[in-house]
Amino acid sequence: MIEGLFTLENLIALITLAGLEIVLGIDNIVFVVVVTNKLPEASRAMARRIGIGLAMFTRIALLLAISAIMGLTAPLFTIFEHIVSGRDVVLLTGGLFLLAKATHEIHDKLEGPGMEEGHVRAQYSYTSAIIQILLLDLVFSLDSVITAVGMAQHLGVMVAAIVIAVLVMLLFAGPVSEFVSNHPTVQMLAFSFLLLVGIFLMAEGMHKHIDRGYIYFAMAFSLFVEFLNLKMQKRRKAALSGG
């Protein structure tokens, strides 16, 4: 793996691939933050580290089993002249899960605390959060690994790029989680982003390609508008307190 790693070509591939892996990890960070924010505050940081660490090991394991991953593109069966592969099944399942998860979270937030919420939250365990993160890691890792294989020829470069991306995710997951926790409207945006990603995964599973750039632009624009709203709200409160 190390032989021939330190070349200019591999360095350029590493920088480019690490950047792409970081971008592809944005939706993963959002999901990790949404899931871990339901845990007690003392447990969130450790759950985030474990969840994102699992993402790294999942992607490296998939890289080492790349022949099996590529085998997922082989046709499994046909429905109404639509060829379905193993990759399609994984993406469709992951998309449906994200749609269900985001819809449930939005309902939970909008309906407010009900009679059964205390019981439900008591059952929401550390293990449950990690299992959910691990399952979605598998779905998100498919795109990540296929991108890595398409851009780099050296396995060491692919592994290094994934490790760098995961370290960046670990660095920003804490601040993102804190910001989302402190602003309910941003929480709703996060759930909306998960809905978008779920639709994207289902479209990909049905061979309807949607450029990720559209999704990331929508996310960035929505966040920009929300930052402006938060800034105006802060100024208004400061003016009222000063008056």
ABEGO torsion letter per residue (X at the ends): XABGABBAAAAAAAAAAAAAAAAAAAAAAAAAAAAAAABBAAAAAAAAAAAAAAAAAAAAAAAAAAAAAAAAABBABBBGGBBBBAAAAAAAAAAAAAAAAAAAAAAAAAAEBBAAAAAAAAABBAAAAAAAAAAAAAAAAAAAAAAAAAABABAAAAAAAAAAAAAAAAAAAAAAAAAAAABAAAAAAAAAAAAAAAAAAAAAAAGBBBBAAAAAAAAAAAAAAAAAAAAAAAAAAAAAAAX
